[in-house]
């Protein structure tokens, strides 16, 4: 039988959730393998339909992390090569409408304002986006994949698993950045990891490590709608 959670534990869980942010600059401080294994073990308690547990995780550090980053960044920096790569699935809507486009624009310009990147500065925008593929200099890069045979519901399960990874990392004083940017270069990733592209799909990547407190981009705190803005209570 589940037991009640003491107030101090509730506060700790709430703190881990509410302090989670997308960190875009990391320190080189190593993260022990045992810590990553602990995080993934905790995260695996995420619910999944009929306990299918559809997540598969590829943990990269050291030379493997550097080489995957190099290969993806090479494709990203070549306009002709980049044009040959498309996303695995539709993460964003085909047509943007309010309020979603407004929120998207705001977070983008809030970040660029902190970095002093102007709207016309395409090269610096390219460089900033390209930092995704270096995992923002994090010492651990995670690539998440799923068997193509799984259905849409398994992606819901996967989202809960990813959230667990990020919250478990925060509980250990670590930070993360989930990155859908990797899906565009799934063919590069599949080749590097030796995946059977007919059977496995790249879901996303994630940076994991210690946030660099001196980097201005890490001061960004995104806004959230109040509960009244998205919830209806019916008696």
C-alpha positions as a Markdown table, in Angstrom:
| # | Residue | x | y | z |
|---|---|---|---|---|
| 1 | Unk | 0.0 | 0.0 | 0.0 |
| 2 | Unk | 1.3 | 3.5 | -0.8 |
| 3 | Unk | 2.1 | 5.5 | 2.3 |
| 4 | Unk | 1.6 | 9.2 | 2.9 |
| 5 | Unk | 4.5 | 11.5 | 2.1 |
| 6 | Unk | 5.8 | 13.7 | 5.0 |
| 7 | Unk | 5.6 | 17.5 | 4.4 |
| 8 | Unk | 9.4 | 17.9 | 4.1 |
| 9 | Unk | 9.4 | 15.3 | 1.3 |
| 10 | Unk | 6.6 | 17.1 | -0.5 |
| 11 | Unk | 8.6 | 20.3 | -0.3 |
| 12 | Unk | 11.7 | 18.5 | -1.7 |
| 13 | Unk | 9.7 | 17.1 | -4.6 |
| 14 | Unk | 8.1 | 20.5 | -5.4 |
| 15 | Unk | 11.6 | 22.2 | -5.3 |
| 16 | Unk | 13.0 | 19.6 | -7.7 |
| 17 | Unk | 10.2 | 20.2 | -10.1 |
| 18 | Unk | 9.9 | 24.0 | -9.9 |
| 19 | Unk | 13.7 | 24.6 | -10.0 |
| 20 | Unk | 14.0 | 22.6 | -13.2 |
| 21 | Unk | 15.0 | 24.8 | -16.1 |
| 22 | Unk | 16.5 | 24.3 | -19.6 |
| 23 | Unk | 20.2 | 25.0 | -19.0 |
| 24 | Unk | 22.2 | 26.1 | -22.0 |
| 25 | Unk | 25.7 | 26.3 | -20.6 |
| 26 | Unk | 27.4 | 23.6 | -18.4 |
| 27 | Unk | 30.6 | 23.3 | -16.4 |
| 28 | Unk | 33.0 | 20.5 | -17.4 |
| 29 | Unk | 32.6 | 18.9 | -14.0 |
| 30 | Unk | 32.2 | 15.1 | -14.6 |
| 31 | Unk | 29.1 | 13.3 | -13.5 |
| 32 | Unk | 29.8 | 9.8 | -12.2 |
| 33 | Unk | 28.3 | 6.9 | -14.1 |
| 34 | Unk | 26.7 | 5.6 | -10.9 |
| 35 | Unk | 24.8 | 8.9 | -10.6 |
| 36 | Unk | 23.5 | 8.6 | -14.1 |
| 37 | Unk | 22.5 | 5.0 | -13.5 |
| 38 | Unk | 20.7 | 6.1 | -10.3 |
| 39 | Unk | 18.8 | 8.9 | -12.2 |
| 40 | Unk | 17.7 | 6.5 | -14.9 |
| 41 | Unk | 16.7 | 3.8 | -12.4 |
| 42 | Unk | 14.5 | 6.3 | -10.6 |
| 43 | Unk | 13.1 | 7.7 | -13.9 |
| 44 | Unk | 12.1 | 4.2 | -15.0 |
| 45 | Unk | 9.4 | 4.2 | -12.4 |
| 46 | Unk | 7.4 | 6.4 | -14.8 |
| 47 | Unk | 4.0 | 5.0 | -15.8 |
| 48 | Unk | 3.6 | 3.4 | -19.2 |
| 49 | Unk | 0.6 | 1.7 | -20.8 |
| 50 | Unk | 0.4 | -1.9 | -19.6 |
| 51 | Unk | 4.0 | -1.5 | -18.3 |
| 52 | Unk | 5.5 | -1.4 | -21.8 |
| 53 | Unk | 8.4 | 0.9 | -20.8 |
| 54 | Unk | 9.1 | 2.1 | -24.3 |
| 55 | Unk | 12.2 | 4.1 | -23.5 |
| 56 | Unk | 15.7 | 3.3 | -24.6 |
| 57 | Unk | 18.6 | 5.5 | -23.6 |
| 58 | Unk | 22.1 | 6.0 | -25.1 |
| 59 | Unk | 24.5 | 7.7 | -22.6 |
| 60 | Unk | 27.4 | 9.5 | -24.2 |
| 61 | Unk | 30.5 | 10.9 | -22.4 |
| 62 | Unk | 34.1 | 11.6 | -23.3 |
| 63 | Unk | 35.2 | 10.7 | -26.9 |
| 64 | Unk | 31.8 | 9.3 | -28.0 |
| 65 | Unk | 30.1 | 12.6 | -26.9 |
| 66 | Unk | 32.7 | 14.7 | -28.7 |
| 67 | Unk | 32.5 | 12.6 | -31.9 |
| 68 | Unk | 28.7 | 12.6 | -32.2 |
| 69 | Unk | 28.7 | 16.4 | -31.5 |
| 70 | Unk | 31.3 | 16.9 | -34.3 |
| 71 | Unk | 29.3 | 14.8 | -36.8 |
| 72 | Unk | 26.0 | 16.6 | -36.2 |
| 73 | Unk | 27.6 | 20.0 | -36.0 |
| 74 | Unk | 29.3 | 19.4 | -39.4 |
| 75 | Unk | 26.0 | 18.6 | -41.0 |
| 76 | Unk | 24.3 | 21.6 | -39.3 |
| 77 | Unk | 27.0 | 24.0 | -40.5 |
| 78 | Unk | 26.8 | 23.0 | -44.2 |
| 79 | Unk | 23.7 | 24.6 | -45.7 |
| 80 | Unk | 23.4 | 22.0 | -48.5 |
| 81 | Unk | 23.9 | 19.1 | -46.1 |
| 82 | Unk | 21.5 | 20.6 | -43.5 |
| 83 | Unk | 18.8 | 20.8 | -46.1 |
| 84 | Unk | 18.9 | 17.1 | -46.7 |
| 85 | Unk | 18.0 | 16.4 | -43.1 |
| 86 | Unk | 14.4 | 16.6 | -41.8 |
| 87 | Unk | 12.8 | 15.9 | -38.4 |
| 88 | Unk | 11.6 | 12.4 | -37.6 |
| 89 | Unk | 8.2 | 13.6 | -36.5 |
| 90 | Unk | 6.1 | 16.8 | -36.1 |
| 91 | Unk | 7.0 | 18.2 | -32.8 |
| 92 | Unk | 5.5 | 21.7 | -33.6 |
| 93 | Unk | 2.2 | 22.5 | -35.3 |
| 94 | Unk | 2.2 | 23.1 | -39.1 |
| 95 | Unk | 0.4 | 26.4 | -38.5 |
| 96 | Unk | 1.1 | 28.5 | -35.4 |
| 97 | Unk | -1.7 | 30.4 | -33.7 |
| 98 | Unk | -2.0 | 32.4 | -30.5 |
| 99 | Unk | -1.3 | 32.0 | -27.6 |
| 100 | Unk | 1.4 | 29.4 | -28.6 |
| 101 | Unk | 3.2 | 31.5 | -31.2 |
| 102 | Unk | 3.3 | 34.3 | -28.7 |
| 103 | Unk | 4.9 | 32.2 | -26.0 |
| 104 | Unk | 7.4 | 30.8 | -28.5 |
| 105 | Unk | 8.4 | 34.2 | -29.7 |
| 106 | Unk | 8.8 | 35.5 | -26.2 |
| 107 | Unk | 11.1 | 32.8 | -24.9 |
| 108 | Unk | 13.2 | 33.1 | -28.1 |
| 109 | Unk | 13.7 | 36.8 | -27.8 |
| 110 | Unk | 14.1 | 36.7 | -24.1 |
| 111 | Unk | 17.0 | 34.3 | -24.6 |
| 112 | Unk | 18.5 | 36.3 | -27.5 |
| 113 | Unk | 18.2 | 39.6 | -25.5 |
| 114 | Unk | 20.2 | 38.1 | -22.6 |
| 115 | Unk | 22.8 | 37.1 | -25.2 |
| 116 | Unk | 22.6 | 40.4 | -27.0 |
| 117 | Unk | 21.7 | 38.7 | -30.3 |
| 118 | Unk | 19.8 | 41.1 | -32.5 |
| 119 | Unk | 17.0 | 40.0 | -34.9 |
| 120 | Unk | 19.2 | 40.6 | -37.9 |
| 121 | Unk | 22.2 | 38.7 | -36.5 |
| 122 | Unk | 21.6 | 35.4 | -38.4 |
| 123 | Unk | 25.2 | 34.2 | -37.8 |
| 124 | Unk | 25.0 | 34.5 | -34.1 |
| 125 | Unk | 21.6 | 32.9 | -34.1 |
| 126 | Unk | 23.1 | 30.0 | -36.0 |
| 127 | Unk | 26.0 | 29.7 | -33.6 |
| 128 | Unk | 23.6 | 29.7 | -30.6 |
| 129 | Unk | 21.4 | 27.1 | -32.1 |
| 130 | Unk | 24.5 | 25.0 | -33.0 |
| 131 | Unk | 25.4 | 24.8 | -29.3 |
| 132 | Unk | 22.6 | 22.3 | -29.0 |
| 133 | Unk | 24.8 | 19.8 | -30.9 |
| 134 | Unk | 27.6 | 20.2 | -28.4 |
| 135 | Unk | 25.1 | 19.4 | -25.6 |
| 136 | Unk | 25.9 | 22.9 | -24.4 |
| 137 | Unk | 29.3 | 21.6 | -23.2 |
| 138 | Unk | 27.7 | 19.2 | -20.7 |
| 139 | Unk | 29.8 | 16.2 | -19.7 |
| 140 | Unk | 26.9 | 13.8 | -20.4 |
| 141 | Unk | 24.7 | 13.6 | -23.5 |
| 142 | Unk | 21.7 | 11.4 | -23.6 |
| 143 | Unk | 20.0 | 10.3 | -26.8 |
| 144 | Unk | 16.5 | 8.8 | -26.4 |
| 145 | Unk | 15.1 | 6.3 | -28.9 |
| 146 | Unk | 11.9 | 4.2 | -29.3 |
| 147 | Unk | 10.9 | 1.2 | -31.3 |
| 148 | Unk | 8.9 | 2.3 | -34.3 |
| 149 | Unk | 6.4 | -0.4 | -33.7 |
| 150 | Unk | 5.1 | 1.5 | -30.7 |
| 151 | Unk | 2.0 | 3.8 | -31.0 |
| 152 | Unk | 1.3 | 7.5 | -30.2 |
| 153 | Unk | 0.4 | 6.6 | -26.6 |
| 154 | Unk | 4.0 | 5.4 | -26.0 |
| 155 | Unk | 5.2 | 9.0 | -26.7 |
| 156 | Unk | 3.0 | 10.1 | -23.8 |
| 157 | Unk | 4.7 | 7.5 | -21.6 |
| 158 | Unk | 8.1 | 8.7 | -22.9 |
| 159 | Unk | 7.3 | 12.3 | -21.9 |
| 160 | Unk | 6.7 | 11.2 | -18.3 |
| 161 | Unk | 10.0 | 9.2 | -18.3 |
| 162 | Unk | 11.9 | 12.3 | -19.6 |
| 163 | Unk | 10.3 | 14.5 | -16.9 |
| 164 | Unk | 11.4 | 11.9 | -14.3 |
| 165 | Unk | 15.0 | 12.1 | -15.6 |
| 166 | Unk | 15.0 | 15.8 | -15.2 |
| 167 | Unk | 13.5 | 15.9 | -11.8 |
| 168 | Unk | 15.7 | 13.1 | -10.5 |
| 169 | Unk | 18.7 | 15.1 | -11.8 |
| 170 | Unk | 17.6 | 18.2 | -10.0 |
| 171 | Unk | 17.2 | 16.2 | -6.7 |
| 172 | Unk | 21.0 | 15.4 | -7.1 |
| 173 | Unk | 22.0 | 19.0 | -7.7 |
| 174 | Unk | 22.3 | 18.5 | -11.5 |
| 175 | Unk | 20.7 | 20.3 | -14.4 |
| 176 | Unk | 19.4 | 19.3 | -17.8 |
| 177 | Unk | 18.3 | 20.6 | -21.2 |
| 178 | Unk | 15.8 | 18.4 | -23.2 |
| 179 | Unk | 16.6 | 18.9 | -26.9 |
| 180 | Unk | 14.2 | 18.1 | -29.8 |
| 181 | Unk | 16.8 | 19.8 | -32.0 |
| 182 | Unk | 18.6 | 16.5 | -32.4 |
| 183 | Unk | 15.7 | 14.9 | -34.3 |
| 184 | Unk | 16.5 | 16.8 | -37.5 |
| 185 | Unk | 19.8 | 14.9 | -37.7 |
| 186 | Unk | 18.5 | 11.5 | -36.8 |
| 187 | Unk | 20.2 | 9.8 | -39.7 |
| 188 | Unk | 23.6 | 11.0 | -38.4 |
| 189 | Unk | 22.7 | 9.8 | -34.9 |
| 190 | Unk | 21.4 | 6.4 | -36.2 |
| 191 | Unk | 24.7 | 5.9 | -38.1 |
| 192 | Unk | 26.9 | 6.8 | -35.1 |
| 193 | Unk | 24.9 | 4.7 | -32.6 |
| 194 | Unk | 24.6 | 1.7 | -35.0 |
| 195 | Unk | 20.8 | 1.8 | -34.9 |
| 196 | Unk | 18.5 | 0.0 | -37.2 |
| 197 | Unk | 16.7 | 3.0 | -38.7 |
| 198 | Unk | 13.8 | 0.8 | -39.9 |
| 199 | Unk | 13.1 | -0.3 | -36.3 |
| 200 | Unk | 14.2 | 2.6 | -34.0 |
| 201 | Unk | 13.4 | 6.3 | -34.0 |
| 202 | Unk | 15.2 | 9.1 | -32.3 |
| 203 | Unk | 12.9 | 10.9 | -29.8 |
| 204 | Unk | 15.2 | 13.6 | -28.6 |
| 205 | Unk | 18.5 | 14.4 | -26.9 |
| 206 | Unk | 19.3 | 15.8 | -23.4 |
| 207 | Unk | 22.2 | 17.5 | -21.9 |
| 208 | Unk | 23.1 | 16.6 | -18.3 |
| 209 | Unk | 25.6 | 18.1 | -15.9 |
| 210 | Unk | 26.3 | 21.0 | -13.6 |
| 211 | Unk | 25.0 | 24.4 | -14.7 |
| 212 | Unk | 27.5 | 27.2 | -15.2 |
| 213 | Unk | 26.3 | 29.9 | -12.8 |
| 214 | Unk | 28.3 | 32.6 | -14.5 |
| 215 | Unk | 26.7 | 32.2 | -17.9 |
| 216 | Unk | 24.0 | 34.8 | -18.6 |
| 217 | Unk | 21.8 | 32.5 | -20.6 |
| 218 | Unk | 21.3 | 30.4 | -17.5 |
| 219 | Unk | 19.5 | 33.3 | -15.8 |
| 220 | Unk | 16.5 | 32.8 | -18.1 |
| 221 | Unk | 13.4 | 31.8 | -16.2 |
| 222 | Unk | 10.4 | 31.2 | -18.5 |
| 223 | Unk | 6.9 | 32.3 | -17.5 |
| 224 | Unk | 4.1 | 29.9 | -16.8 |
| 225 | Unk | 0.3 | 30.4 | -17.0 |
| 226 | Unk | -1.5 | 30.5 | -13.7 |
| 227 | Unk | -3.7 | 27.5 | -12.9 |
| 228 | Unk | -6.8 | 29.6 | -13.7 |
| 229 | Unk | -5.5 | 30.1 | -17.2 |
| 230 | Unk | -5.5 | 26.4 | -18.1 |
| 231 | Unk | -7.7 | 24.5 | -15.7 |
| 232 | Unk | -11.5 | 24.2 | -15.3 |
| 233 | Unk | -13.0 | 23.0 | -12.0 |
| 234 | Unk | -16.4 | 21.4 | -12.2 |
| 235 | Unk | -18.5 | 20.7 | -9.2 |
